[in-house]
Each structure stands twice: as C-alpha cells, then as structure tokens.
C-alpha cells in the first residue's frame, strides 16, 4: 500500500525517517530513480539513514514501476521518494494507482520560483504539476507529516 509519494531531492533524511515514517506507520521506504539506483555512494548513504524496523528498497524507474504494478509491493506500508518532479511524473504515468504527490524539498536555482519554504519550481516543473492536477492528482506541500496540507496548484 502506498502511503505517500514524495518529491525530495535528498530522498531519505530526518524528516522522512522520523516524521513521515512514524506518523504514517510506514514499514518500507522505496527510493526510486535511475541515478540513485546506479550510484553506490548514494545507496550506501541511504542505507545509513534508514530507520530501524523499516525496509529500504532502491530501484531504477522501470523496475520500480514494474514492482508496484505487479503487486509485489502491496504487502508494505510504503513511502515512495523520488528526487525530482520529472521523476514523480514518470512514476505517476507508469503507476495509475498513485493519486497524490507530496512536495517536500526541491532544489533552488537561479531560474526557480519559490512557492513555499523549501519548494522551488522551474517553469517546466510548474507545467508538469498543472498537468498532473488536471488529471486529478492531488499535489500538496508539507515538509513534515504533522503540518497541514497546502495545495501546491493554488500557489503556481
């Protein structure tokens, strides 16, 4: 069962390991992305941040979509983490059961627009989020599970 699909360029860190896992009762963190799946340093770092009693799975995008759609992940109470909005769209396009997207932390650059604390969007990311919203995908902003949801689409 997918409890949360989150965009966070850091993937797994304190906010996810404590606030989200604890509040949602997750027993699996699923880090998805071609870059992270093929970077041994990233994978080692993520393993160090994994909370006790919680499984960590790291897969490239194609294998993650395959695993989710096959039902093999259904036995877990799962938080999915991706690094970018583009990766989130790719995952949502491949997994129609994902109906909500949490924006946690995105990278700031000279061309981004700030829409919330820790959420910065490139123009093409705004378009992706609008498109997801038009398909009925909830796009919300929360750094921590305890915070109230903010509708990201109202801010772009």
DSSP file (Angstrom, degrees, kcal/mol; ACC not computed):
  #  RESIDUE AA STRUCTURE BP1 BP2  ACC     N-H-->O    O-->H-N    N-H-->O    O-->H-N    TCO  KAPPA ALPHA  PHI   PSI    X-CA   Y-CA   Z-CA
    1    1 A X              0   0    0      0, 0.0    77,-3.0     0, 0.0     2,-0.7   0.000 360.0 360.0 360.0 129.6    0.0    0.0    0.0
    2    2 A X  E     +a   78   0A   0     75,-0.2    77,-0.2     1,-0.2     3,-0.1  -0.757 360.0 173.7 -86.3 116.3    1.4    3.4   -1.0
    3    3 A X  E     +     0   0A   0     75,-3.2     2,-0.3    -2,-0.7    76,-0.2   0.790  67.5   1.3 -88.9 -33.1    1.0    5.8    1.9
    4    4 A X  E     -a   79   0A   0     74,-1.3    76,-3.3     2,-0.0     2,-0.5  -0.975  49.5-157.6-158.7 137.1    2.9    8.7    0.4
    5    5 A X  E     -a   80   0A   0     -2,-0.3    97,-3.2    95,-0.2     2,-0.4  -0.989  31.2-174.6-117.2 119.9    4.7    9.6   -2.8
    6    6 A X  E     -ab  81 102A   0     74,-3.2    76,-2.5    -2,-0.5     2,-0.6  -0.924  26.8-146.6-126.0 137.0    7.2   12.4   -2.1
    7    7 A X  E     +ab  82 103A   0     95,-2.9    97,-2.6    -2,-0.4    98,-1.5  -0.909  37.4 148.9 -96.3 119.7    9.5   14.6   -4.1
    8    8 A X  E >   - b   0 105A   0     74,-2.9     3,-2.4    -2,-0.6    98,-0.2  -0.857  42.0-148.6-153.7 114.1   12.6   15.4   -2.0
    9    9 A X  T 3  S+     0   0    0     96,-2.0    74,-0.1    -2,-0.3     3,-0.1   0.689 103.3  52.2 -61.8 -15.6   15.9   15.9   -3.7
   10   10 A X  T 3  S-     0   0    0      1,-0.2     2,-1.1    95,-0.2    -1,-0.3   0.535  89.4-163.6 -92.6  -8.5   17.6   14.4   -0.6
   11   11 A X    <   +     0   0    0     -3,-2.4     2,-0.6    71,-0.2    -1,-0.2  -0.478  66.0  25.0  61.9 -94.2   15.4   11.3   -0.7
   12   12 A X  S    S+     0   0    0     -2,-1.1     2,-0.2    -3,-0.1    37,-0.1  -0.890  81.0 123.8-109.0 121.7   15.8    9.8    2.8
   13   13 A X  S  > S-     0   0    0     -2,-0.6     4,-3.1    36,-0.1     3,-0.3  -0.803  73.9 -58.6-155.1-167.9   16.8   12.1    5.7
   14   14 A X  H  >>S+     0   0    0     -2,-0.2     4,-2.4     1,-0.2     5,-0.7   0.855 126.5  53.7 -56.6 -42.7   15.5   13.1    9.1
   15   15 A X  I  4>S+     0   0    0      1,-0.2     5,-2.0     2,-0.2     4,-0.4   0.924 117.9  36.4 -61.2 -43.6   12.1   14.4    8.0
   16   16 A X  I  4>S+     0   0    0     -3,-0.3     5,-2.2     3,-0.2    -2,-0.2   0.940 117.6  50.8 -72.6 -47.4   11.3   11.2    6.2
   17   17 A X  I  <5S+     0   0    0     -4,-3.1    -2,-0.2     3,-0.2    -3,-0.2   0.801 128.4  16.9 -65.3 -30.6   12.9    8.8    8.7
   18   18 A X  I  X5S+     0   0    0     -4,-2.4     4,-1.8    -5,-0.3     5,-0.4   0.843 130.0  34.7-107.2 -63.7   11.2   10.3   11.8
   19   19 A X  I  ><S+     0   0    0     -5,-0.7     4,-2.3    -4,-0.4     5,-0.3   0.957 125.8  34.3 -61.8 -55.2    8.2   12.4   11.0
   20   20 A X  I  ><S+     0   0    0     -5,-2.0     4,-2.4     2,-0.2     6,-0.4   0.938 120.4  45.8 -71.9 -47.4    6.8   10.6    8.0
   21   21 A X  H  >XS+     0   0    0     -5,-2.2     4,-1.4    -6,-0.2     5,-1.4   0.941 118.8  42.9 -60.7 -47.2    7.6    7.0    8.9
   22   22 A X  H  <5S+     0   0    0     -4,-1.8    -2,-0.2    -6,-0.2    -1,-0.2   0.935 117.0  44.1 -65.5 -48.3    6.4    7.4   12.5
   23   23 A X  H  <5S+     0   0    0     -4,-2.3    -1,-0.2    -5,-0.4    -2,-0.2   0.900 121.6  38.3 -66.4 -41.6    3.2    9.4   11.7
   24   24 A X  H  <5S-     0   0    0     -4,-2.4    -1,-0.2    -5,-0.3    -2,-0.2   0.636 103.1-126.5 -85.9 -13.7    2.1    7.2    8.8
   25   25 A X  T  <5 +     0   0    0     -4,-1.4    -3,-0.2    -5,-0.3    -4,-0.1   0.841  44.1 178.1  71.2  32.7    3.3    3.9   10.3
   26   26 A X      < -     0   0    0     -5,-1.4    52,-0.2    -6,-0.4    -1,-0.2  -0.364  26.1-174.9 -70.2 146.4    5.3    3.0    7.3
   27   27 A X  S    S+     0   0    0     50,-2.4    28,-2.7     1,-0.2     2,-0.3   0.284  70.3  45.5-120.2   6.5    7.4   -0.2    7.2
   28   28 A X  E     -dc  55  78A   0     49,-1.4    51,-2.4    26,-0.2     2,-0.5  -0.970  57.1-160.7-151.6 133.4    9.1    0.5    3.8
   29   29 A X  E     -dc  56  79A   0     26,-3.0    28,-2.6    -2,-0.3     2,-0.7  -0.977  14.6-162.6-111.9 123.5   10.9    3.4    2.2
   30   30 A X  E     -dc  57  80A   0     49,-3.2    51,-2.6    -2,-0.5     2,-0.6  -0.901   0.8-164.6-112.6 103.6   11.1    3.0   -1.6
   31   31 A X  E     -dc  58  81A   0     26,-2.8    28,-2.0    -2,-0.7     2,-0.4  -0.798  14.2-169.0 -91.2 122.6   13.7    5.3   -3.2
   32   32 A X  E     +d   59   0A   0     49,-2.6    51,-0.5    -2,-0.6    28,-0.2  -0.933  27.6  98.4-122.0 132.5   13.1    5.4   -6.9
   33   33 A X     >  -     0   0    0     26,-2.2     4,-2.1    -2,-0.4     5,-0.2  -0.611  62.5-118.3 159.9 145.3   15.3    6.8   -9.7
   34   34 A X  H  > S+     0   0    0     -2,-0.2     4,-0.9     2,-0.2    -1,-0.1   0.892 112.5  49.7 -64.6 -40.4   17.8    5.9  -12.3
   35   35 A X  H >4 S+     0   0    0      1,-0.2     3,-0.8     2,-0.2     4,-0.2   0.965 113.6  43.0 -65.1 -52.4   20.5    8.0  -10.8
   36   36 A X  H >4 S+     0   0    0      1,-0.2     3,-1.2     2,-0.2     7,-0.3   0.872 110.6  56.3 -64.1 -36.8   20.2    6.8   -7.2
   37   37 A X  H 3< S+     0   0    0     -4,-2.1    -1,-0.2     1,-0.3    -2,-0.2   0.744 113.2  41.4 -67.6 -21.8   19.8    3.1   -8.3
   38   38 A X  T << S+     0   0    0     -4,-0.9     2,-0.6    -3,-0.8    -1,-0.3   0.216  95.8  87.7-110.8  14.1   23.1    3.3  -10.1
   39   39 A X    <>  -     0   0    0     -3,-1.2     4,-2.4    -4,-0.2     5,-0.2  -0.909  54.8-166.7-117.7 104.5   25.2    5.3   -7.6
   40   40 A X  H  > S+     0   0    0     -2,-0.6     4,-2.2     1,-0.2     5,-0.2   0.835  89.6  53.0 -60.4 -33.9   26.9    3.1   -5.0
   41   41 A X  H  > S+     0   0    0      2,-0.2     4,-2.4     1,-0.2    -1,-0.2   0.934 110.0  47.7 -67.4 -45.1   27.7    6.1   -2.8
   42   42 A X  H  > S+     0   0    0      1,-0.2     4,-2.6     2,-0.2    -2,-0.2   0.932 112.1  50.3 -58.4 -46.9   24.1    7.3   -2.8
   43   43 A X  H  X S+     0   0    0     -4,-2.4     4,-2.0    -7,-0.3    -1,-0.2   0.902 111.0  48.0 -62.9 -41.3   22.9    3.8   -2.0
   44   44 A X  H  X S+     0   0    0     -4,-2.2     4,-1.5     2,-0.2    -1,-0.2   0.922 111.6  50.7 -64.0 -43.7   25.3    3.4    1.0
   45   45 A X  H  X S+     0   0    0     -4,-2.4     4,-1.1     1,-0.2    -2,-0.2   0.913 109.9  49.8 -60.5 -44.1   24.3    6.9    2.3
   46   46 A X  H  X S+     0   0    0     -4,-2.6     4,-0.6     1,-0.2     3,-0.5   0.891 106.5  55.4 -63.5 -39.6   20.6    6.0    2.1
   47   47 A X  H >< S+     0   0    0     -4,-2.0     3,-0.6     1,-0.2    -1,-0.2   0.850 104.6  54.5 -62.1 -33.6   21.2    2.7    4.0
   48   48 A X  H 3< S+     0   0    0     -4,-1.5    -1,-0.2     1,-0.2    -2,-0.2   0.806 109.2  48.2 -68.9 -29.1   22.8    4.6    6.8
   49   49 A X  H 3< S+     0   0    0     -4,-1.1    -1,-0.2    -3,-0.5     2,-0.2   0.470  81.8 119.7 -91.0  -1.7   19.7    6.8    7.2
   50   50 A X    <<  -     0   0    0     -3,-0.6     3,-0.1    -4,-0.6     2,-0.1  -0.446  66.0-122.4 -67.9 128.6   17.2    4.0    7.2
   51   51 A X    >   -     0   0    0     -2,-0.2     3,-1.5     1,-0.1    -1,-0.1  -0.401  35.0 -94.1 -68.9 148.9   15.2    3.9   10.4
   52   52 A X  T 3  S+     0   0    0      1,-0.2    -1,-0.1    -2,-0.1     3,-0.1  -0.315 110.3  22.3 -60.1 141.8   15.2    0.7   12.4
   53   53 A X  T 3  S+     0   0    0      1,-0.2     2,-0.4    -3,-0.1    -1,-0.2   0.560 101.6 106.3  78.6   8.1   12.4   -1.7   11.7
   54   54 A X    <   -     0   0    0     -3,-1.5   -26,-0.2   -26,-0.0    -1,-0.2  -0.979  66.3-131.7-124.3 130.1   11.8   -0.1    8.2
   55   55 A X  E     -d   28   0A   0    -28,-2.7   -26,-3.0    -2,-0.4     2,-0.5  -0.529  15.8-150.8 -77.0 143.2   12.8   -1.8    5.0
   56   56 A X  E     -d   29   0A   0    -28,-0.2     2,-0.4    -2,-0.2   -26,-0.2  -0.979  14.3-178.2-116.6 126.6   14.7    0.2    2.4
   57   57 A X  E     -d   30   0A   0    -28,-2.6   -26,-2.8    -2,-0.5     2,-0.5  -0.987   5.2-170.3-123.9 133.8   14.3   -0.6   -1.3
   58   58 A X  E     +d   31   0A   0     -2,-0.4     2,-0.3   -28,-0.2   -26,-0.2  -0.988  17.8 159.9-125.8 121.4   16.2    1.3   -4.1
   59   59 A X  E     -d   32   0A   0    -28,-2.0   -26,-2.2    -2,-0.5   -22,-0.2  -0.974  40.0-109.7-139.8 152.7   15.2    0.7   -7.7
   60   60 A X     >  -     0   0    0     -2,-0.3     4,-2.3   -28,-0.2     5,-0.2  -0.315  47.4 -97.8 -71.1 167.9   15.5    2.4  -11.1
   61   61 A X  H  > S+     0   0    0      1,-0.2     4,-2.6     2,-0.2     5,-0.2   0.906 119.7  48.9 -59.5 -48.2   12.4    3.8  -12.5
   62   62 A X  H  > S+     0   0    0      1,-0.2     4,-2.0     2,-0.2    -1,-0.2   0.918 115.3  43.8 -61.6 -44.0   11.5    0.9  -14.9
   63   63 A X  H  > S+     0   0    0      2,-0.2     4,-2.4     1,-0.2    -1,-0.2   0.837 112.5  53.4 -71.9 -31.5   11.9   -1.7  -12.2
   64   64 A X  H  X S+     0   0    0     -4,-2.3     4,-2.7     2,-0.2     5,-0.2   0.940 109.8  47.1 -66.3 -46.3   10.1    0.3   -9.6
   65   65 A X  H  X S+     0   0    0     -4,-2.6     4,-2.5     1,-0.2     5,-0.2   0.917 113.2  49.8 -60.4 -43.0    7.1    0.8  -11.9
   66   66 A X  H  X S+     0   0    0     -4,-2.0     4,-1.7    -5,-0.2    -1,-0.2   0.921 112.0  47.7 -61.3 -44.9    7.1   -2.9  -12.7
   67   67 A X  H  X>S+     0   0    0     -4,-2.4     5,-0.8     2,-0.2     6,-0.8   0.926 113.5  46.8 -64.3 -45.8    7.3   -3.9   -9.0
   68   68 A X  H ><5S+     0   0    0     -4,-2.7     3,-0.8     1,-0.2    -2,-0.2   0.936 115.3  45.3 -63.0 -46.4    4.5   -1.5   -8.0
   69   69 A X  H 3<5S+     0   0    0     -4,-2.5    -1,-0.2     1,-0.2    -2,-0.2   0.753 106.2  60.2 -71.5 -23.7    2.2   -2.7  -10.8
   70   70 A X  H 3<5S-     0   0    0     -4,-1.7    -1,-0.2    -5,-0.2    -2,-0.2   0.705 108.1-122.7 -75.6 -18.7    2.9   -6.4  -10.2
   71   71 A X  T X<5S+     0   0    0     -4,-0.8     3,-1.4    -3,-0.8     4,-0.3   0.379  78.2 122.1  92.5  -4.3    1.5   -6.1   -6.7
   72   72 A X  T 3 <S+     0   0    0     -5,-0.8     3,-0.4     1,-0.3    -4,-0.1   0.768  76.4  49.6 -64.2 -24.1    4.8   -7.3   -5.0
   73   73 A X  T >  S+     0   0    0     -6,-0.8     3,-1.9     1,-0.2    -1,-0.3   0.516  83.4  93.3 -90.2  -5.2    4.9   -4.1   -3.0
   74   74 A X  T <  S+     0   0    0     -3,-1.4    -1,-0.2     1,-0.3    -2,-0.1   0.754  74.9  65.3 -61.1 -24.7    1.3   -4.3   -1.8
   75   75 A X  T 3  S+     0   0    0     -3,-0.4    -1,-0.3    -4,-0.3     2,-0.3   0.636  93.9  76.4 -74.2 -12.7    2.4   -6.1    1.4
   76   76 A X  S <  S-     0   0    0     -3,-1.9     2,-0.9    -4,-0.0   -50,-0.1  -0.680  77.8-133.0 -99.3 152.0    4.3   -3.0    2.6
   77   77 A X        -     0   0    0     -2,-0.3   -50,-2.4   -52,-0.1   -49,-1.4  -0.903  52.1-164.8 -96.2 101.0    3.0    0.3    4.1
   78   78 A X  E     -ac   2  28A   0    -77,-3.0   -75,-3.2    -2,-0.9   -74,-1.3  -0.723  35.9-163.1-113.6 137.7    5.3    2.3    1.8
   79   79 A X  E     -ac   4  29A   0    -51,-2.4   -49,-3.2    -2,-0.3     2,-0.5  -0.973  21.4-154.1-106.6 123.4    6.6    5.8    1.4
   80   80 A X  E     -ac   5  30A   0    -76,-3.3   -74,-3.2    -2,-0.5     2,-0.4  -0.864  10.0-167.5 -99.5 130.5    8.0    6.4   -2.1
   81   81 A X  E     +ac   6  31A   0    -51,-2.6   -49,-2.6    -2,-0.5     2,-0.3  -0.974   9.1 174.8-120.6 130.3   10.7    9.0   -2.5
   82   82 A X  E     -a    7   0A   0    -76,-2.5   -74,-2.9    -2,-0.4   -71,-0.2  -0.903  30.1-133.9-125.3 158.9   11.9   10.5   -5.8
   83   83 A X  S    S+     0   0    0    -51,-0.5     2,-0.3    -2,-0.3   -76,-0.1   0.741  79.7  29.3 -85.8 -23.2   14.4   13.3   -6.3
   84   84 A X  S  > S-     0   0    0    -76,-0.1     4,-2.0     1,-0.1     5,-0.1  -0.902  70.4-119.4-139.9 162.2   12.5   15.4   -8.9
   85   85 A X  H  > S+     0   0    0     -2,-0.3     4,-2.4     2,-0.2     5,-0.2   0.854 115.4  57.3 -67.1 -36.0    9.2   16.4  -10.2
   86   86 A X  H  > S+     0   0    0      1,-0.2     4,-2.1     2,-0.2    -1,-0.2   0.915 107.8  47.0 -61.8 -42.2   10.1   14.9  -13.6
   87   87 A X  H  > S+     0   0    0      2,-0.2     4,-2.5     1,-0.2    -2,-0.2   0.890 109.6  54.2 -65.5 -38.4   10.7   11.5  -11.9
   88   88 A X  H  X S+     0   0    0     -4,-2.0     4,-2.9     2,-0.2     5,-0.2   0.924 108.9  48.3 -61.0 -43.6    7.4   11.9  -10.0
   89   89 A X  H  X S+     0   0    0     -4,-2.4     4,-3.0     2,-0.2     5,-0.2   0.919 110.4  51.2 -62.6 -43.2    5.6   12.4  -13.2
   90   90 A X  H  X S+     0   0    0     -4,-2.1     4,-1.5     2,-0.2    -1,-0.2   0.914 113.3  45.4 -59.7 -43.1    7.3    9.4  -14.8
   91   91 A X  H  X S+     0   0    0     -4,-2.5     4,-1.5     2,-0.2    -2,-0.2   0.924 114.2  47.4 -66.8 -45.1    6.3    7.2  -11.8
   92   92 A X  H  < S+     0   0    0     -4,-2.9     6,-0.2     1,-0.2    -2,-0.2   0.895 109.6  54.3 -64.6 -40.2    2.7    8.5  -11.8
   93   93 A X  H  < S+     0   0    0     -4,-3.0    -1,-0.2     1,-0.2     3,-0.2   0.867 115.2  40.6 -60.0 -35.6    2.4    8.0  -15.5
   94   94 A X  H  < S+     0   0    0     -4,-1.5     2,-0.4     1,-0.2    -1,-0.2   0.651 118.9  46.1 -87.3 -16.4    3.5    4.4  -15.0
   95   95 A X    ><  -     0   0    0     -4,-1.5     3,-2.2    -3,-0.2    -1,-0.2  -0.785  60.5-177.3-130.4  87.2    1.5    3.7  -11.9
   96   96 A X  T 3  S+     0   0    0     -2,-0.4    -1,-0.1     1,-0.3    -4,-0.1   0.634  77.2  74.5 -63.6 -12.2   -2.1    5.0  -12.2
   97   97 A X  T 3  S+     0   0    0      2,-0.0     2,-0.7    -5,-0.0    -1,-0.3   0.631  73.4  94.3 -75.3 -11.7   -2.8    3.9   -8.6
   98   98 A X    <   +     0   0    0     -3,-2.2    -3,-0.1    -6,-0.2     3,-0.1  -0.732  44.7 163.1 -82.2 116.9   -0.7    6.9   -7.3
   99   99 A X        +     0   0    0     -2,-0.7    39,-2.7     1,-0.1     2,-0.3   0.417  54.7  48.9-114.9  -2.9   -3.3    9.7   -6.7
  100  100 A X  E     - e   0 138A   0     37,-0.2     2,-0.4    39,-0.0   -95,-0.2  -0.998  57.0-162.5-144.8 143.8   -1.4   12.1   -4.6
  101  101 A X  E     - e   0 139A   0     37,-3.0    39,-2.9    -2,-0.3     2,-0.5  -0.993   8.1-154.5-130.4 127.4    2.0   13.8   -4.7
  102  102 A X  E     -be   6 140A   0    -97,-3.2   -95,-2.9    -2,-0.4     2,-0.7  -0.873   5.9-151.9-100.6 128.2    3.8   15.5   -1.8
  103  103 A X  E     +be   7 141A   0     37,-3.2    39,-1.3    -2,-0.5   -95,-0.1  -0.897  29.7 156.2 -98.2 115.2    6.3   18.2   -2.5
  104  104 A X  E     -     0   0A   0    -97,-2.6     2,-0.4    -2,-0.7   -96,-0.2   0.863  63.6  -8.0-102.6 -60.5    8.8   18.2    0.3
  105  105 A X  E     +b    8   0A   0    -98,-1.5   -96,-2.0    14,-0.1     2,-0.3  -0.968  59.6 178.8-146.3 124.6   12.1   19.7   -0.9
  106  106 A X        -     0   0    0     12,-2.2     2,-0.1    -2,-0.4   -22,-0.1  -0.911  37.7 -94.9-123.3 155.9   13.1   20.7   -4.3
  107  107 A X        -     0   0    0     -2,-0.3     2,-0.3    12,-0.1    13,-0.1  -0.405  32.2-135.2 -73.8 140.6   16.4   22.3   -5.4
  108  108 A X        +     0   0    0     -2,-0.1     2,-0.3     4,-0.1    -1,-0.1  -0.717  30.8 164.9 -90.5 143.8   16.7   26.1   -5.8
  109  109 A X    >   -     0   0    0     -2,-0.3     3,-1.6    12,-0.1    12,-0.1  -0.918  54.0 -92.4-146.4 171.9   18.4   27.5   -8.8
  110  110 A X  T 3  S+     0   0    0     -2,-0.3    -2,-0.0     1,-0.3     0, 0.0   0.718 125.4  47.9 -61.2 -19.0   18.6   31.0  -10.5
  111  111 A X  T 3  S+     0   0    0      2,-0.1    12,-0.4    11,-0.0    -1,-0.3   0.376  90.9 103.7-104.4   4.6   15.6   30.1  -12.7
  112  112 A X    <   -     0   0    0     -3,-1.6     2,-0.4    10,-0.1    10,-0.2  -0.503  61.0-138.7 -88.1 157.5   13.3   28.7  -10.0
  113  113 A X  E     -G  121   0B   0      8,-2.6     8,-2.8    -2,-0.2     2,-0.5  -0.946  19.9-128.5-109.8 132.6   10.3   30.3   -8.5
  114  114 A X  E     +G  120   0B   0     -2,-0.4     6,-0.2     6,-0.2     3,-0.1  -0.708  35.2 163.9 -81.7 122.9    9.8   29.9   -4.7
  115  115 A X  E     -     0   0B   0      4,-2.4     2,-0.3    -2,-0.5    -1,-0.2   0.576  68.9  -6.5-112.0 -15.4    6.2   28.7   -3.9
  116  116 A X  E >  S-G  119   0B   0      3,-1.4     3,-2.2    39,-0.0    -1,-0.4  -0.965  95.9 -62.9-164.2 167.1    6.8   27.6   -0.4
  117  117 A X  T 3  S+     0   0    0     -2,-0.3     3,-0.1     1,-0.3    26,-0.0  -0.465 126.2   2.9 -59.9 123.2    9.7   27.2    2.1
  118  118 A X  T 3  S+     0   0    0     -2,-0.3   -12,-2.2     1,-0.1     2,-0.5   0.499 109.6 105.0  75.7   7.5   11.9   24.5    0.6
  119  119 A X  E <   +G  116   0B   0     -3,-2.2    -4,-2.4   -14,-0.2    -3,-1.4  -0.945  40.6 167.7-123.7 112.8    9.9   24.2   -2.6
  120  120 A X  E     -G  114   0B   0     -2,-0.5     2,-0.4    -6,-0.2    -6,-0.2  -0.976  15.4-158.2-125.2 132.8   11.3   25.8   -5.7
  121  121 A X  E     -G  113   0B   0     -8,-2.8    -8,-2.6    -2,-0.4     2,-0.2  -0.936  12.4-144.0-122.8 135.1   10.0   25.2   -9.2
  122  122 A X    >>  -     0   0    0     -2,-0.4     4,-1.9   -10,-0.2     3,-0.7  -0.545  39.9-106.6 -76.9 155.3   11.4   25.6  -12.7
  123  123 A X  H 3> S+     0   0    0    -12,-0.4     4,-1.7     1,-0.3     5,-0.1   0.886 122.2  52.0 -53.8 -40.4    8.8   26.7  -15.3
  124  124 A X  H 3> S+     0   0    0      1,-0.2     4,-1.8     2,-0.2    -1,-0.3   0.809 106.5  54.1 -69.1 -27.1    8.7   23.2  -16.8
  125  125 A X  H <> S+     0   0    0     -3,-0.7     4,-2.5     2,-0.2    -1,-0.2   0.867 104.0  54.9 -72.0 -36.2    8.0   21.8  -13.4
  126  126 A X  H  X S+     0   0    0     -4,-1.9     4,-2.4     1,-0.2    -2,-0.2   0.919 108.7  49.2 -59.4 -42.6    5.1   24.1  -12.9
  127  127 A X  H  X S+     0   0    0     -4,-1.7     4,-2.4     2,-0.2    -2,-0.2   0.904 109.2  51.5 -64.3 -41.9    3.7   22.8  -16.2
  128  128 A X  H  X S+     0   0    0     -4,-1.8     4,-2.6     1,-0.2    -1,-0.2   0.936 111.4  47.6 -59.5 -46.3    4.1   19.2  -15.1
  129  129 A X  H  X S+     0   0    0     -4,-2.5     4,-2.7     1,-0.2    -2,-0.2   0.894 110.8  50.8 -65.5 -39.9    2.3   19.9  -11.8
  130  130 A X  H  X S+     0   0    0     -4,-2.4     4,-2.3     2,-0.2    -1,-0.2   0.922 111.1  49.4 -61.2 -42.5   -0.6   21.6  -13.6
  131  131 A X  H  X S+     0   0    0     -4,-2.4     4,-0.9     2,-0.2    -2,-0.2   0.920 111.0  48.6 -63.8 -43.9   -0.9   18.7  -15.9
  132  132 A X  H ><>S+     0   0    0     -4,-2.6     5,-2.2     1,-0.2     3,-0.8   0.924 111.4  50.9 -60.8 -43.7   -0.9   16.2  -13.0
  133  133 A X  H ><5S+     0   0    0     -4,-2.7     3,-1.9     1,-0.3    -2,-0.2   0.883 104.5  56.3 -60.7 -39.1   -3.6   18.3  -11.3
  134  134 A X  H 3<5S+     0   0    0     -4,-2.3    -1,-0.3     1,-0.3    -2,-0.2   0.731 104.2  55.3 -66.8 -19.8   -5.7   18.4  -14.4
  135  135 A X  T <<5S-     0   0    0     -4,-0.9    -1,-0.3    -3,-0.8    -2,-0.2   0.355 127.2-100.1 -91.5   4.1   -5.6   14.6  -14.3
  136  136 A X  T < 5S+     0   0    0     -3,-1.9     2,-0.5     1,-0.3    -3,-0.2   0.581  73.5 146.3  90.3  10.0   -7.0   14.6  -10.7
  137  137 A X      < -     0   0    0     -5,-2.2     2,-0.3    -6,-0.2    -1,-0.3  -0.691  49.0-128.2 -80.7 127.3   -3.7   14.1   -8.9
  138  138 A X  E     -e  100   0A   0    -39,-2.7   -37,-3.0    -2,-0.5     2,-0.5  -0.611  22.5-165.8 -72.1 130.5   -3.5   15.9   -5.6
  139  139 A X  E     +e  101   0A   0     -2,-0.3    13,-2.0   -39,-0.2    14,-0.7  -0.947  19.0 167.5-121.6 108.8   -0.3   18.0   -5.4
  140  140 A X  E     -eF 102 151A   0    -39,-2.9   -37,-3.2    -2,-0.5     2,-0.5  -0.845  29.2-136.1-126.1 157.9    0.3   19.1   -1.9
  141  141 A X  E     +eF 103 150A   0      9,-2.4     9,-1.1    -2,-0.3     2,-0.3  -0.954  36.2 141.2-115.9 127.0    3.2   20.7    0.1
  142  142 A X        -     0   0    0    -39,-1.3     3,-0.1    -2,-0.5     7,-0.1  -0.846  29.1-167.6-159.2 127.5    4.2   19.5    3.6
  143  143 A X  S    S+     0   0    0     -2,-0.3     2,-0.3     1,-0.2    -1,-0.1   0.888  84.9  29.0 -76.8 -42.0    7.7   19.2    4.9
  144  144 A X  S >  S-     0   0    0      4,-0.1     3,-1.3  -125,-0.1    -1,-0.2  -0.867  80.3-122.4-120.5 151.7    6.6   17.2    7.9
  145  145 A X  T 3  S+     0   0    0     -2,-0.3    -1,-0.1     1,-0.3     4,-0.1   0.805 110.4  59.8 -61.4 -29.6    3.6   14.9    8.4
  146  146 A X  T 3  S+     0   0    0      2,-0.1    -1,-0.3    -3,-0.0     2,-0.1   0.651  87.2  93.3 -76.5 -14.7    2.3   17.0   11.2
  147  147 A X  S <  S-     0   0    0     -3,-1.3     2,-0.1     1,-0.1     3,-0.1  -0.428  86.1-102.0 -78.1 152.8    1.9   20.1    9.1
  148  148 A X        -     0   0    0     -2,-0.1     2,-0.1     1,-0.1    -1,-0.1  -0.449  42.7-100.6 -70.6 148.1   -1.4   21.0    7.3
  149  149 A X        -     0   0    0     -2,-0.1     2,-0.4    -7,-0.1    -7,-0.2  -0.434  32.7-157.8 -66.2 139.8   -1.6   20.2    3.6
  150  150 A X  E     -F  141   0A   0     -9,-1.1    -9,-2.4    -2,-0.1     2,-0.8  -0.992  21.5-123.1-119.1 128.7   -1.1   23.2    1.3
  151  151 A X  E >   -F  140   0A   0     -2,-0.4     3,-1.0   -11,-0.2     4,-0.4  -0.596  21.0-163.4 -73.1 108.2   -2.5   22.9   -2.2
  152  152 A X  G >> S+     0   0    0    -13,-2.0     3,-1.5    -2,-0.8     4,-0.6   0.831  83.9  64.7 -63.1 -33.0    0.6   23.5   -4.5
  153  153 A X  G 34 S+     0   0    0    -14,-0.7     3,-0.4     1,-0.3    -1,-0.3   0.767  96.3  56.9 -66.5 -24.1   -1.6   24.2   -7.5
  154  154 A X  G <4 S+     0   0    0     -3,-1.0    -1,-0.3     1,-0.2    -2,-0.2   0.646 105.9  52.4 -77.1 -14.3   -3.0   27.3   -5.9
  155  155 A X  T <4        0   0    0     -3,-1.5    -1,-0.2    -4,-0.4    -2,-0.2   0.538 360.0 360.0 -99.2  -8.3    0.5   28.7   -5.4
  156  156 A X     <        0   0    0     -4,-0.6    -2,-0.1    -3,-0.4    -1,-0.1   0.438 360.0 360.0-108.2 360.0    1.7   28.3   -9.0
